[in-house]
Amino acid sequence: MAFLDLVSGESLNIPQTPRTLSRVMTLPGIISDCNLIGDGDSDSTSSVCHGRIIIVANMLPLYAKRDSETAKWHFGLDEDSLLLQMKDGFPTETEVIFVGSLKVEIEANEQDAIAQRLMEDFKCLPTFLPRDIQENFYHGFCKQQLWPLFHYMLPMFLDHGDRFDRNLWQAYVSANYIFSHKIMEIVNFENDFIWVHDYHLFVLPTILRKRYNRVKLGFFLHSPFPSSEIYRTLPVRDEILRGLLNCDLIGFHTFDYARHFLSCCSRILGLDYESKRGHIGLDYAGRTVYIKILPVGIHLGRLKTVLNLPSTCNKIKEIKKQFLGRKLILGVDDMDIFKGISLKLLAFEQLLQQHRALRGKLVLIQIVNPARSSGRDVEEAKEETYSTARRINEIYGSPDYEPVVLIDRPVARYEKTAYYSMAECCIVNAVRDGMNLVPYKYLVCRQGSSHMDEATGIKMDSPPTSVLVVSEFVGCSPSLSGAIRVNPWDFDSVAEAMNMAISMPDSERQLRHEKHYRYVSSHDVAYWAGSFMQDLERACQYHYDKKCWELGFGLNFRVLSLSPGFRKLHIDHVVSAYKRTNMRAIFLDYDGTLVPPSSMVRSPSSEVITILNALCDDPKNTVFIVSGRGRSSLNDWLAQCEKLGLAAEHGYFIRWDKTSDWESLSADLEWKEIVEPIMKLYTEATDGSYMEIKESALVWQHRDADPDFGSCQSKELLDHLENVLTNEPAIVQRGQYIVEVKPQGVTKGLVAQKVLALMVKNGQLPDFAMCIGDDRSDEDMFESILSSVSSLYLAAAPEIFSCTVGQKPSKAKYYVDDAADVVRLLQHLATASSPNPLA
């Protein structure tokens, strides 16, 4: 029984929302039957969540009251809590545990007993933050810094918000650590799912991921996520982004919020995302972090139960009598600076001023919920609201007519429900809001019930109607396509929208209501929770298919997730195999492999030249540099290596040694005349981009362009070129910061095949093959040497070393850390070849 029920003296018998979701989201954007959890390739079926679900939020779904006489604490479930209502979306047998804080302070000597009691009675585990941490964590960092910033409010001046305070940030981190300790008391990491809620716990995922690399972890942000221009002002922006990226699934109410998050990941961390077949995924150190876009819903069963309460029906009759003959517009908002209450009143004043006929016939009822925070801004907003309402009532009111009715007191649920039911129109005019559920509640109440129809005098066969005026800056706006969307800052348009709403024909009001109610009734809180958990299970299903490495310290911690067979290449192992073998093929990439990618000097060092010459002088070795660079550059830089083989432009040009001529593939390059003007057009239109003209290929680079615009332009260019080159012998590839067009069949893998084939033809069966590279174009080479050498019928199994530079997902079996490691490895091989060891 909830606290308000105790106040009203009425108990609610709330029907549970059906747990079965006939069709739900599995991957974001992909709908399937609820019992089909596996991939399309899999025959397996299961129900959602084999383990428990641990729901973590700032506050527990409990109310608490201390008996003044006995000093005993009384606790009960808060039936209005979203966290509690989420349980309807999970299978009945699923155990759900809540972790969070209580809304009251408990003395230290009572905490253990109360914690045990709450766990036994309600499956709730309280965190009991120390008073100083709670104050600096919640009222400090959360409410003074994160909440304003995420609502686009920057502390440009001292009287417009608090500047970043490192002490408050430390309290925030400390609070997140306390939450993690409580979770670790109960969690079974192998089986349990953890679902973290909202901006109070941004760094908790990092702490949990560090504790157990394969934790099954989801996060849902209930507030807006600001644009990158705003978010990038936060001094701890990296730590918060990495916290979110340590989850398996991140949920947002709207695509706008998700888009801002993805933009921040791109601009700050250099991460790119891809959308394929309806789902959005970010590759983060070998892990795919999925993004889900789905607004939260409401609990229909609870609202419908309140509609049938006798107190609700009585209140409806009272409202009908009080405002007889007048139309009602309803607003229900918290008292804060972002809800736009004063802007709403100004628009209503404009409406009465422009339409004299509405005076005396139209009333705006504004229910003001208690402020969730305090401070100068809230007091100023409250003062402006009251002064504007007084002015409107003084100018346009009369002894028997009050145009604006401000209800600034605790309003019982049944009373709000009655006002929802009687309002011709509901307006949500927030200038910035996460997910406002007021419109959803209004729609359900306007749908009515038999008891309510009797109270209002509506005929049973009369179809329900409703009209919504919704700010375009509210999270629920995209899901309410039949609402009248407004810019809350434009008084004229808001006033006209309210006039349109109250003068709309009943037939149109009915159609709008039907459309909205279909959505709200099918996308309730159970659907939202069940859909999220199914996506989370899908996101976690391959956790044990990869091997994990831990990277970074503190809140920059992350997990590198790679193939189980992928391991670091040890020099001693390679040298031992090198010495045992008699016919070796060595393929080396150039940029990022022999020369560090950060180096401004692109020519090889004297040390690299000496090592390459030592390797080439060994008659057992065939050594090739395979690069995307042009042949003139490679020829100039490696002129001192006379026996070194070169493959330029990904293998379009091949030279076996300095004494031989360059060979080229036979390819039709007439398509270059089509591609070049198109690339020039995109170069002119994209500041920071440039075009690289090779003999066999054209490359459009956008590394120095704006990340979002460059990525957008590259996708558009890719699509443009694929369309115009449909019947041409060329392929278009999009890589990291590039779009490249090259002849069909030109790959580094083809170079490896060609060299190995010639060695076999000459009777030199390779028993050692090594390939080292650092980017996507080298992946073909890794595959090629594995298939080519393995297919040879040799007495002993050949030694094959495919190696990428840097720990990242790759088709290679090994990795080295950087270009310096490559040079060190080659130096040891050269020493093993040379009769006079290299210094």
C-alpha positions in Angstrom: 0.0 0.0 0.0 1.5 3.4 -1.0 1.8 6.3 1.3 -0.9 8.4 -0.5 -3.3 5.5 0.0 -2.8 5.7 3.7 -3.6 9.4 3.5 -6.8 9.0 1.5 -7.8 5.9 3.4 -8.4 3.9 0.2 -6.6 0.8 -0.7 -5.8 0.0 -4.4 -6.2 -3.4 -5.9 -4.0 -2.9 -8.9 -4.3 -5.3 -11.8 -0.9 -6.4 -13.0 0.0 -5.5 -16.5 0.2 -8.7 -18.5 3.8 -10.0 -18.4 3.6 -11.7 -21.8 4.9 -9.5 -24.7 3.5 -11.0 -27.9 5.9 -9.0 -30.0 8.9 -7.2 -28.5 12.2 -5.6 -29.4 15.0 -8.1 -29.3 17.8 -6.1 -31.0 17.1 -2.4 -31.1 14.7 -1.9 -34.0 14.1 -5.6 -34.7 10.8 -7.1 -33.5 10.4 -10.8 -32.9 8.2 -13.1 -31.0 9.0 -13.1 -27.3 10.1 -16.7 -27.1 12.7 -16.3 -29.8 15.7 -15.0 -28.0 18.5 -16.4 -30.1 19.8 -15.4 -33.4 18.1 -16.3 -36.6 20.8 -18.9 -37.0 20.1 -20.5 -33.7 17.5 -23.1 -32.8 17.6 -22.2 -29.1 14.7 -20.7 -27.3 14.5 -19.3 -23.8 12.8 -16.9 -21.6 14.2 -13.6 -20.7 16.8 -13.5 -17.8 17.9 -16.9 -16.5 19.4 -15.2 -13.5 18.2 -12.5 -11.1 17.7 -8.9 -12.1 19.4 -6.3 -9.9 17.9 -2.9 -10.4 20.2 -0.1 -9.2 18.9 3.5 -8.8 19.5 6.5 -6.5 16.4 5.8 -4.5 14.7 2.6 -3.5 11.0 2.1 -4.4 10.0 2.5 -0.8 8.4 5.0 1.5 9.5 5.3 5.1 7.8 6.8 8.1 8.8 6.8 11.8 6.2 6.4 14.4 6.5 9.4 16.7 5.3 7.5 19.8 7.2 4.2 19.4 10.1 5.5 17.3 9.8 2.5 15.1 10.3 2.7 11.4 7.4 1.6 9.1 8.2 0.8 5.4 6.1 0.1 2.4 6.4 -0.3 -1.3 5.8 2.9 -3.3 3.4 1.7 -6.0 3.9 4.8 -8.0 7.7 4.1 -8.4 8.7 3.3 -11.9 11.3 0.8 -10.6 8.6 -1.2 -8.9 6.3 -1.1 -11.9 9.1 -2.4 -14.2 8.6 -5.9 -12.6 5.5 -6.4 -14.7 7.8 -6.7 -17.7 9.7 -9.7 -16.4 8.7 -13.3 -16.2 6.8 -14.1 -13.0 9.5 -16.4 -11.7 12.3 -13.8 -12.1 13.7 -12.6 -8.8 14.2 -8.8 -8.7 16.4 -7.1 -6.2 16.6 -3.3 -5.7 19.7 -1.4 -4.6 19.5 2.2 -3.7 19.1 4.8 -0.9 16.2 5.5 1.4 14.5 8.9 1.4 15.2 9.2 5.1 18.3 9.1 7.2 18.8 6.0 9.4 21.0 6.1 12.5 24.2 4.0 12.2 23.1 1.6 15.0 19.9 0.8 13.3 21.3 0.2 9.8 22.1 -3.5 9.9 18.8 -4.5 11.3 16.8 -2.3 8.9 18.9 -3.6 5.9 18.1 -7.2 6.8 14.5 -6.3 7.3 14.2 -4.5 4.0 15.9 -7.4 2.2 13.7 -10.0 3.7 10.4 -8.1 3.3 10.9 -6.1 0.1 14.0 -7.5 -1.7 15.5 -4.0 -1.2 19.2 -3.4 -0.3 19.8 0.1 1.1 23.1 1.8 0.6 23.1 4.2 3.7 25.4 6.9 2.3 27.2 9.0 5.0 25.5 12.4 5.5 28.4 14.4 4.1 28.8 12.2 1.0 25.0 12.2 0.4 24.9 16.0 0.6 27.9 16.5 -1.8 26.9 13.6 -4.1 23.2 14.3 -4.6 22.6 17.9 -3.7 26.1 18.8 -4.8 27.4 17.1 -8.0 24.1 15.6 -9.2 21.8 18.6 -8.8 24.3 21.5 -9.0 26.5 20.3 -11.9 25.2 17.3 -13.8 21.5 18.1 -13.8 21.9 21.7 -15.1 24.5 20.8 -17.6 22.3 17.9 -19.0 19.5 20.5 -19.3 21.8 22.9 -21.3 22.5 25.3 -18.5 26.2 26.4 -18.3 27.6 28.3 -15.3 28.7 31.2 -17.4 28.5 33.5 -14.3 28.5 32.7 -10.6 24.9 33.6 -10.2 23.9 31.3 -13.0 25.0 28.0 -11.5 27.9 26.5 -9.7 31.3 25.9 -11.3 33.0 22.5 -11.3 34.1 21.5 -7.9 36.6 18.6 -7.6 35.4 17.9 -4.0 31.8 17.3 -5.2 33.1 15.0 -7.9 35.1 13.0 -5.4 31.9 12.6 -3.3 30.1 11.4 -6.5 32.7 8.8 -7.1 32.7 7.7 -3.5 28.9 7.3 -3.6 29.2 5.2 -6.7 31.8 3.0 -5.0 29.4 2.5 -2.0 26.7 1.4 -4.4 29.2 -1.1 -6.0 30.1 -2.5 -2.6 26.4 -3.2 -1.8 25.9 -4.8 -5.2 28.9 -7.1 -4.6 27.3 -8.3 -1.4 24.5 -10.0 -3.3 25.5 -10.4 -7.0 26.2 -13.6 -8.8 28.2 -12.3 -11.7 27.9 -15.4 -13.7 24.1 -15.4 -13.8 22.7 -12.0 -12.7 21.8 -9.0 -14.8 22.4 -5.6 -13.4 20.3 -2.6 -14.7 21.6 0.8 -13.6 19.3 3.9 -13.8 20.1 7.5 -14.4 22.8 10.1 -14.1 23.4 9.6 -10.4 25.4 6.4 -11.2 27.4 7.2 -14.3 30.7 5.7 -13.1 29.2 2.6 -11.4 29.5 0.5 -14.6 33.3 1.1 -14.7 33.7 0.0 -11.1 31.6 -3.2 -11.7 33.3 -4.0 -15.0 36.7 -3.8 -13.3 35.4 -6.1 -10.5 34.2 -8.7 -13.1 35.0 -8.3 -16.8 32.0 -10.2 -18.0 29.4 -8.5 -15.9 25.9 -8.3 -17.6 25.3 -4.7 -17.4 22.6 -2.3 -18.8 22.1 1.4 -18.2 19.1 3.7 -18.9 19.4 7.4 -18.9 16.1 9.1 -17.9 17.3 12.6 -18.5 18.3 14.3 -21.8 21.8 13.8 -23.0 23.2 17.2 -24.1 24.8 18.1 -27.5 28.5 17.7 -27.7 29.1 21.5 -27.5 27.6 21.4 -24.0 28.8 18.1 -22.8 32.4 18.8 -23.8 32.6 21.6 -21.2 32.4 19.0 -18.4 36.0 18.5 -16.9 35.2 14.8 -16.2 33.7 14.1 -19.6 36.0 11.2 -20.4 35.3 9.3 -17.2 31.6 9.6 -17.6 31.6 8.5 -21.2 33.8 5.5 -20.4 31.5 4.7 -17.5 28.6 4.4 -19.9 30.7 2.5 -22.5 31.5 -0.1 -19.8 27.9 -1.2 -20.1 26.6 -3.8 -22.6 23.4 -1.8 -23.5 22.7 1.9 -23.0 19.1 3.1 -23.3 17.8 6.6 -24.2 14.3 8.0 -24.6 14.8 9.6 -28.0 17.1 9.4 -31.0 18.2 13.0 -30.3 19.7 12.0 -26.9 21.4 8.9 -28.4 22.7 11.0 -31.3 24.3 13.5 -28.9 25.9 10.6 -27.0 27.3 9.1 -30.1 28.6 12.4 -31.3 30.4 12.9 -27.9 32.0 9.4 -28.3 33.2 10.4 -31.7 34.6 13.8 -30.9 36.1 13.0 -27.5 37.1 9.3 -27.8 37.4 8.9 -31.5 34.8 6.1 -31.6 32.6 5.5 -34.6 29.2 3.6 -34.6 27.5 1.6 -37.2 23.8 1.0 -37.8 22.9 -2.3 -39.5 19.6 -3.9 -39.8 18.0 -1.7 -37.3 20.4 -1.8 -34.4 23.1 0.7 -33.4 26.4 -0.6 -32.0 29.7 1.1 -30.9 32.9 -0.9 -31.1 34.7 -0.2 -27.9 38.0 -2.1 -27.5 36.6 -5.2 -29.1 33.3 -5.1 -27.2 30.1 -4.1 -29.0 28.1 -1.6 -26.9 24.5 -1.5 -28.1 22.3 1.6 -28.1 18.6 1.3 -27.5 16.1 4.0 -28.2 12.7 3.4 -26.5 10.8 5.9 -24.3 9.5 4.6 -21.0 5.7 4.0 -20.6 3.2 4.1 -17.8 1.4 1.5 -15.7 -2.1 1.3 -17.1 -3.4 -1.0 -14.4 -2.6 1.5 -11.7 -4.2 4.5 -13.5 -7.3 2.5 -14.4 -7.8 1.4 -10.8 -7.5 5.0 -9.6 -10.1 6.0 -12.2 -12.7 3.7 -10.6 -12.1 5.0 -7.0 -15.2 6.6 -5.4 -13.0 9.6 -4.4 -12.1 10.1 -8.0 -15.7 10.1 -9.2 -16.7 12.5 -6.4 -13.8 14.8 -7.4 -14.9 14.7 -11.0 -18.4 15.8 -10.0 -17.0 18.6 -7.9 -14.8 19.9 -10.8 -17.7 19.6 -13.2 -19.9 21.7 -10.9 -17.1 24.2 -10.1 -16.3 24.9 -13.8 -19.7 24.4 -15.3 -19.9 25.8 -18.8 -16.2 26.4 -19.1 -13.4 24.5 -20.9 -10.4 23.4 -19.0 -6.7 23.3 -20.1 -4.5 21.4 -17.7 -0.8 21.6 -16.9 1.0 19.4 -14.4 4.6 20.3 -13.7 7.3 20.3 -11.1 8.3 23.7 -9.9 11.7 24.2 -11.6 13.2 26.5 -14.2 13.0 24.0 -17.1 9.3 23.2 -17.0 8.3 26.4 -18.7 5.3 27.2 -16.3 5.8 30.9 -16.6 6.1 30.7 -20.4 2.9 28.7 -20.5 1.1 31.4 -18.5 2.4 34.1 -20.8 1.1 32.2 -23.8 -2.3 31.8 -22.1 -2.3 35.6 -21.4 -1.7 36.1 -25.1 -4.6 33.8 -25.9 -7.0 35.8 -23.8 -5.8 39.0 -25.1 -6.2 38.0 -28.8 -9.5 36.1 -28.4 -11.9 38.1 -26.3 -14.7 35.5 -26.8 -12.7 33.1 -24.7 -12.7 35.2 -21.6 -15.0 33.8 -19.0 -15.2 30.5 -20.9 -11.6 29.1 -20.6 -9.6 28.2 -17.5 -6.0 27.1 -17.2 -5.5 24.8 -14.2 -1.9 24.5 -13.3 -1.0 21.8 -10.8 2.5 22.6 -9.3 4.3 19.6 -7.9 6.8 20.3 -5.2 10.3 21.3 -6.4 12.8 18.5 -6.4 15.7 20.9 -5.8 16.1 24.2 -4.1 18.0 27.4 -4.7 17.8 30.8 -6.1 16.6 29.7 -9.5 13.7 27.8 -8.2 12.6 30.7 -6.0 12.8 33.1 -8.9 10.8 30.7 -11.1 8.1 30.4 -8.4 7.9 34.1 -7.9 7.5 34.7 -11.6 4.8 32.1 -11.9 2.8 33.6 -9.1 3.2 37.2 -10.3 2.2 36.3 -13.8 -0.9 34.3 -12.6 -2.0 37.2 -10.4 -1.6 39.7 -13.3 -3.7 37.5 -15.6 -6.4 37.0 -13.0 -6.5 40.8 -12.2 -6.8 41.8 -15.9 -9.1 39.1 -17.3 -10.8 37.7 -14.2 -14.0 38.7 -12.5 -15.7 37.9 -9.1 -17.0 34.6 -10.6 -14.2 33.9 -13.0 -10.6 33.1 -12.3 -8.7 32.4 -15.6 -5.7 30.8 -14.0 -6.1 28.4 -11.1 -2.7 27.6 -9.4 -2.8 24.5 -7.2 0.5 24.6 -5.4 0.2 22.0 -2.7 0.5 18.2 -2.4 -2.2 16.8 -4.7 -3.5 13.3 -4.2 -3.4 10.8 -7.0 -7.2 10.6 -7.3 -7.5 14.4 -7.5 -4.9 14.6 -10.4 -6.7 11.8 -12.1 -10.0 13.8 -11.9 -8.4 16.9 -13.4 -6.9 14.8 -16.2 -10.3 13.3 -16.9 -12.1 16.7 -17.2 -9.5 18.7 -19.2 -10.3 19.4 -22.8 -6.6 19.8 -23.5 -3.4 19.0 -21.7 -0.3 21.2 -22.3 3.4 20.3 -21.5 5.5 23.4 -22.2 8.9 22.4 -20.8 11.9 24.1 -22.4 14.0 20.9 -21.7 12.8 17.7 -20.2 13.8 14.0 -20.3 10.7 11.9 -20.3 7.5 13.6 -19.2 4.7 11.0 -18.6 2.0 13.6 -18.0 0.6 13.3 -21.6 0.4 9.5 -21.2 -1.5 9.8 -18.0 -3.8 12.3 -19.5 -4.6 10.0 -22.4 -5.4 7.1 -20.2 -7.7 9.2 -18.0 -9.5 10.6 -21.0 -10.1 7.1 -22.2 -12.2 6.8 -19.1 -14.0 3.9 -17.4 -17.7 3.0 -16.8 -17.6 4.6 -13.3 -16.0 7.8 -14.6 -18.5 8.0 -17.5 -21.3 7.8 -15.0 -19.7 10.5 -12.8 -19.2 12.9 -15.7 -22.5 12.2 -17.4 -20.9 11.0 -20.6 -23.0 8.6 -22.6 -21.5 5.1 -22.7 -21.4 5.1 -26.6 -19.6 8.5 -26.8 -16.1 8.0 -28.1 -13.3 9.5 -26.0 -11.5 12.5 -27.2 -8.3 14.4 -26.2 -5.9 17.0 -27.5 -2.2 17.4 -26.5 -0.1 20.5 -26.8 3.5 19.3 -26.3 6.9 21.1 -26.4 9.2 19.8 -29.0 11.9 19.7 -26.4 10.2 17.1 -24.3 11.3 13.4 -24.5 7.8 12.1 -25.2 7.2 14.4 -28.1 8.5 12.1 -30.9 6.2 9.3 -29.7 3.1 11.5 -29.8 2.8 12.1 -33.5 -0.8 13.4 -33.2 0.1 16.1 -30.6 0.3 19.8 -31.5 4.0 20.4 -31.1 5.2 23.9 -30.1 8.3 25.9 -29.4 7.7 27.0 -25.8 9.6 30.2 -26.3 7.2 31.4 -29.1 4.2 32.7 -27.1 2.2 33.4 -30.2 2.5 29.8 -31.5 1.7 28.3 -28.1 -1.3 30.6 -27.8 -2.5 29.6 -31.2 -1.9 25.9 -30.4 -4.1 26.2 -27.3 -6.8 27.9 -29.3 -6.6 25.2 -32.0 -6.9 22.5 -29.3 -10.1 23.9 -27.7 -11.8 24.7 -31.0 -10.9 21.4 -32.8 -13.9 19.4 -34.1 -14.8 16.4 -32.0 -14.2 14.1 -34.9 -10.5 15.2 -35.2 -10.1 15.1 -31.4 -11.4 11.5 -31.5 -8.9 10.5 -34.2 -6.0 12.0 -32.4 -7.0 10.3 -29.1 -7.4 6.9 -30.8 -3.9 7.2 -32.4 -2.3 8.2 -29.1 -4.1 5.7 -26.9 -3.1 2.8 -29.2 0.5 3.7 -28.7 0.3 4.4 -25.0 -1.6 1.2 -24.2 0.8 -1.0 -26.2 4.0 0.7 -25.1 3.5 0.6 -21.3 6.1 0.3 -18.6 6.0 -3.5 -18.9 6.7 -3.4 -22.6 9.6 -1.0 -22.0 11.2 -3.1 -19.2 10.7 -6.4 -21.0 12.1 -5.0 -24.2 15.1 -3.6 -22.5 15.9 -6.8 -20.7 15.6 -8.9 -23.9 18.0 -6.6 -25.6 20.4 -6.8 -22.7 20.4 -10.6 -22.8 21.1 -10.5 -26.5 23.9 -8.0 -25.9 25.5 -10.3 -23.3 25.1 -13.7 -25.1 28.7 -13.7 -26.5 30.5 -12.7 -23.3 32.3 -16.0 -23.0 33.3 -16.3 -26.7 36.2 -13.9 -26.2 39.1 -13.4 -24.0 39.4 -10.3 -21.8 42.3 -8.0 -21.0 42.2 -5.1 -18.6 43.3 -1.7 -19.8 43.6 1.7 -18.1 43.6 2.8 -14.5 41.0 4.3 -12.2 37.9 5.5 -14.0 39.6 5.2 -17.4 39.5 1.4 -17.0 38.1 -0.6 -19.9 38.1 -4.2 -21.0 39.7 -5.3 -24.3 37.7 -8.2 -25.6 39.3 -10.4 -28.3 39.3 -13.8 -29.8 40.5 -16.6 -27.3 43.3 -17.6 -29.7 44.6 -14.0 -30.0 47.8 -13.5 -28.0 50.9 -11.5 -27.8 53.7 -12.5 -30.1 56.8 -13.4 -28.0 60.1 -12.7 -29.7 61.8 -15.9 -28.4 59.0 -18.1 -29.9 59.4 -16.4 -33.3 63.2 -16.5 -33.3 63.2 -20.2 -32.3 60.9 -21.0 -35.3 63.0 -18.8 -37.5 66.2 -20.6 -36.8 64.6 -24.0 -37.4 63.2 -23.2 -40.8 64.9 -23.0 -44.3 62.5 -21.1 -46.6 60.9 -18.0 -45.2 58.4 -15.4 -46.5 58.1 -12.2 -44.6 55.5 -9.5 -45.4 55.5 -6.1 -43.7 53.2 -3.2 -43.9 54.9 0.2 -43.8 52.9 3.0 -42.1 52.1 2.2 -38.5 54.2 -0.9 -38.7 57.8 0.1 -39.5 57.1 3.8 -38.9 55.1 5.0 -35.9 51.7 6.5 -37.0 52.4 9.6 -34.9 55.7 10.3 -36.6 55.9 13.4 -38.7 58.8 11.9 -40.6 57.5 9.2 -42.9 60.9 7.9 -44.2 62.4 4.9 -42.3 65.1 5.3 -39.7 68.6 4.1 -40.4 68.0 1.3 -37.9 65.1 0.0 -40.0 67.1 0.2 -43.2 70.0 -1.8 -41.6 67.6 -4.5 -40.3 65.8 -4.9 -43.6 69.1 -5.3 -45.4 70.2 -7.9 -42.9 67.0 -9.9 -43.5 67.2 -9.6 -47.2 70.8 -10.7 -47.3 69.8 -14.1 -45.8 69.3 -16.4 -48.8 66.6 -18.3 -46.9 64.4 -15.1 -46.8 62.0 -13.5 -49.2 61.1 -10.1 -47.7 58.3 -7.8 -49.0 57.0 -4.4 -48.0 53.3 -4.3 -48.8 51.9 -0.8 -48.5 49.1 1.4 -49.7 51.7 4.1 -50.5 52.6 5.0 -54.1 55.6 3.4 -55.7 57.6 6.6 -56.0 57.5 7.2 -52.2 58.4 3.6 -51.4 61.2 3.7 -54.1 62.7 6.9 -52.6 62.4 5.8 -48.9 63.8 2.3 -49.4 66.3 2.9 -52.2 69.1 1.5 -50.0 67.5 -1.9 -49.7 68.5 -3.4 -53.0 67.1 -7.0 -52.4 63.8 -5.9 -50.8 60.6 -6.6 -52.6 58.0 -3.8 -52.8 54.3 -3.9 -53.4 52.8 -0.4 -53.8 49.2 0.8 -53.8 48.0 -2.4 -52.0 49.7 -4.6 -54.6 48.7 -2.9 -57.9 52.4 -2.4 -58.5 55.0 -5.1 -57.5 58.8 -5.0 -57.8 60.8 -8.1 -56.7 64.0 -6.2 -56.0 65.7 -3.0 -57.0 67.2 -4.4 -60.2 63.8 -5.5 -61.6 61.1 -3.4 -63.2 57.8 -2.6 -61.6 55.0 -4.9 -62.6 51.4 -3.8 -62.6 48.1 -5.5 -62.8 46.1 -5.3 -65.9 43.2 -3.1 -65.0 40.8 -0.7 -66.6 41.3 2.7 -64.9 38.8 4.8 -66.9 36.6 5.0 -63.9 39.0 7.5 -62.4 37.6 10.1 -64.8 34.2 9.6 -63.2 35.4 9.5 -59.6 37.9 12.4 -59.5 35.4 15.3 -60.1 33.0 13.8 -57.5 35.8 13.6 -54.9 36.8 17.2 -55.7 33.2 18.3 -55.1 33.2 16.7 -51.7 36.6 18.1 -50.9 35.4 21.6 -51.6 32.3 21.1 -49.6 34.1 19.6 -46.5 36.5 21.8 -44.7 39.6 19.8 -43.5 39.3 17.1 -46.2 41.6 16.4 -49.1 42.0 14.1 -52.0 45.0 11.8 -52.6 45.5 10.8 -56.2 47.4 7.6 -56.8 48.2 5.9 -60.0 45.7 3.1 -59.5 43.4 4.6 -56.9 41.8 7.7 -55.5 41.4 8.4 -51.8 39.3 11.0 -50.0 40.7 11.8 -46.5 38.6 13.5 -43.8 40.8 13.0 -40.7 41.1 16.7 -40.1 37.4 17.6 -40.9 34.7 18.0 -38.2 34.1 14.4 -37.0 30.4 14.4 -37.4 30.3 16.2 -40.7 33.3 14.2 -42.1 31.6 10.9 -41.2 28.3 12.1 -42.7 30.0 13.2 -45.9 32.0 10.0 -46.2 28.8 7.9 -46.0 27.2 10.1 -48.6 30.2 9.9 -50.8 30.3 6.1 -50.4 26.7 5.9 -51.5 27.2 8.3 -54.4 30.2 6.5 -55.7 28.6 3.0 -55.4 25.7 4.3 -57.5 27.8 5.8 -60.3 30.3 2.9 -60.4 27.8 0.1 -60.5 29.0 -1.2 -63.9 32.7 -0.2 -63.5 35.6 -2.6 -62.6 36.2 -0.7 -59.4 35.4 -1.2 -55.7 34.6 1.6 -53.2 35.7 1.1 -49.6 35.2 3.2 -46.5 37.9 3.0 -43.9 39.0 5.0 -40.9 38.7 8.6 -42.1 38.9 7.6 -45.7 36.9 6.6 -48.7 39.0 4.8 -51.3 38.2 3.7 -54.9 40.6 1.1 -56.4 40.5 -1.6 -59.1 38.6 -4.8 -58.4 40.8 -7.6 -57.1 43.6 -5.4 -55.8 44.3 -6.5 -52.2 47.4 -7.1 -50.0 46.2 -10.6 -49.7 46.7 -11.1 -53.5 50.3 -9.9 -53.1 51.0 -12.6 -50.5 49.4 -15.3 -52.7 51.4 -14.2 -55.7 54.7 -14.2 -53.9 54.1 -17.6 -52.2 53.0 -19.1 -55.5 56.2 -18.0 -57.2 58.3 -19.4 -54.3 56.5 -22.8 -54.7 57.0 -22.7 -58.5 60.7 -22.2 -58.0 60.8 -25.2 -55.6 61.1 -23.0 -52.5 58.4 -24.4 -50.3 57.9 -22.0 -47.5 58.1 -23.5 -44.0 58.0 -20.1 -42.3 55.6 -17.2 -43.1 55.3 -14.0 -41.1 53.0 -11.1 -41.9 52.8 -7.9 -39.8 50.4 -4.9 -40.3 48.3 -2.5 -38.4 45.2 -1.6 -40.3 42.1 -3.0 -42.1 43.9 -3.5 -45.4 46.3 -5.9 -43.8 43.5 -8.3 -42.7 43.4 -9.8 -46.3 47.1 -10.5 -46.0 46.6 -12.3 -42.6 43.9 -14.5 -44.1 45.9 -15.2 -47.3 49.1 -16.4 -45.7 47.2 -18.7 -43.4 45.2 -20.3 -46.3 48.1 -20.3 -48.8 50.8 -21.8 -46.6 48.5 -24.3 -44.9 47.4 -25.7 -48.2 51.0 -26.8 -49.1 51.8 -30.4 -48.6 54.9 -30.2 -46.4 56.6 -32.9 -44.3 56.2 -30.7 -41.2 53.6 -28.1 -40.4 54.8 -24.7 -41.5 55.4 -21.9 -38.9 52.8 -19.2 -39.6 52.8 -15.8 -37.7 50.1 -13.3 -38.6 50.5 -10.3 -36.4 48.7 -7.0 -36.0 50.1 -3.9 -34.4 48.1 -3.0 -31.3 45.5 -4.9 -29.2 42.4 -4.8 -31.3 40.0 -7.1 -33.1 41.8 -8.8 -36.0 42.0 -11.9 -38.1 45.7 -12.2 -37.0 46.6 -14.8 -34.4 49.1 -12.5 -32.6 49.7 -8.9 -31.7 52.5 -6.6 -30.7 52.0 -3.4 -28.9 53.4 -0.8 -31.3 55.9 -0.1 -34.2 58.8 -0.1 -31.7 58.0 -3.8 -30.9 57.9 -4.6 -34.6 61.4 -3.1 -35.1 62.7 -4.9 -32.0 61.3 -8.3 -33.3 62.9 -7.8 -36.7 66.2 -6.9 -35.1 66.3 -10.2 -33.3 65.5 -12.0 -36.6 68.2 -10.1 -38.4 70.6 -11.0 -35.6 69.7 -14.7 -36.0 70.4 -14.4 -39.8 73.6 -12.4 -39.7 77.0 -14.1 -39.1 78.0 -10.7 -37.6 75.3 -9.8 -35.1 73.8 -6.4 -35.4 74.9 -3.9 -32.7 
